[in-house]
Every structure is written in C-alpha cells, then in structure tokens.
C-alpha cells in the first residue's frame, strides 16, 4: 500500500506561479506516493480534476477578505 501525500496550494496547474509550479513538480515527481492536491478554484466552482494523473480538488472560496486595485498614490 502506498503512502499518501496531500498538498495544499493557492492554485494548481494550469495556473502558472511559483507555488503552483513547485506543487506540480512535487506531486508529479513523487510518483511512489498517492498524491492529492487541494487548492482554490479560480472560477468559483468546486470540482475535482485529474491533471497528469494527480487528483486535484478545486474548492470555491466562501468569501474574499480584501480586494486590491492597481492604483498609484498621488502625493
């Protein structure tokens, strides 16, 4: 029986970013384990996907704490 690894990340592939890339490399590289990933869904829909053999649980966020806008401060 294989041991299991659960990785929790903000997002997962195909979203590109530092943590997303590291999580993908670890999940795909540790093939001697059962790997699962839990992350946020970008489209607000909770679902399960399989990406390159990795089960990815994309969870819809319940609420947003803050929203930042790109604006320059005038002084």
C-alpha positions as CSV (number, residue, x, y, z in Angstrom):
1,X,0.0,0.0,0.0
2,X,1.3,3.4,-1.0
3,X,1.6,6.3,1.5
4,X,-0.4,9.4,0.7
5,X,0.7,13.0,0.3
6,X,-1.9,15.8,0.5
7,X,-0.6,19.1,-0.8
8,X,-2.5,22.4,-0.2
9,X,-1.7,25.3,-2.5
10,X,-3.4,28.5,-3.5
11,X,-3.9,27.3,-7.1
12,X,-2.6,24.4,-9.3
13,X,-1.7,23.8,-12.9
14,X,-2.6,25.2,-15.4
15,X,-2.3,28.3,-13.3
16,X,1.3,29.5,-13.5
17,X,3.2,30.8,-10.5
18,X,5.9,29.9,-8.1
19,X,4.0,27.8,-5.5
20,X,1.8,26.3,-8.3
21,X,4.9,25.1,-10.2
22,X,6.6,23.7,-7.0
23,X,3.4,21.9,-6.1
24,X,3.1,20.4,-9.6
25,X,6.7,19.3,-9.7
26,X,6.4,17.7,-6.2
27,X,3.1,15.9,-6.9
28,X,4.3,14.6,-10.3
29,X,7.8,13.8,-9.1
30,X,6.8,11.8,-6.0
31,X,5.1,9.1,-8.0
32,X,5.9,6.4,-5.5
33,X,3.2,8.0,-3.3
34,X,-0.5,8.6,-3.8
35,X,-0.6,12.4,-4.3
36,X,-3.6,14.7,-3.9
37,X,-3.8,18.5,-4.2
38,X,-6.4,20.8,-2.7
39,X,-6.5,24.4,-4.0
40,X,-8.8,27.2,-4.7
41,X,-11.0,27.3,-7.8
42,X,-10.5,30.4,-10.0
43,X,-13.9,30.2,-11.5
44,X,-15.8,29.8,-8.2
45,X,-16.9,26.3,-8.9
46,X,-16.0,23.4,-6.6
47,X,-14.9,20.3,-8.6
48,X,-12.3,17.5,-8.9
49,X,-10.0,17.4,-11.8
50,X,-7.2,15.0,-12.8
51,X,-4.1,16.7,-14.1
52,X,-1.3,14.4,-15.3
53,X,-2.6,11.6,-13.1
54,X,-2.9,13.8,-9.9
55,X,-6.3,14.3,-8.3
56,X,-6.9,18.0,-7.8
57,X,-9.7,19.2,-5.6
58,X,-10.5,22.8,-6.6
59,X,-12.6,24.4,-3.8
60,X,-14.7,27.5,-4.4
61,X,-13.8,30.2,-1.8
62,X,-16.6,31.2,0.5
63,X,-15.7,34.9,0.6
64,X,-12.9,37.3,-0.3
65,X,-11.2,39.1,2.6
66,X,-9.9,42.0,0.5
67,X,-9.7,43.3,-3.0
68,X,-6.6,45.3,-4.1
69,X,-6.7,47.6,-7.0
70,X,-3.7,48.7,-9.0
71,X,-3.7,52.4,-8.5
72,X,-0.9,54.8,-7.9
73,X,-1.0,57.1,-4.8
74,X,-1.0,60.8,-5.6
75,X,1.1,63.0,-3.5
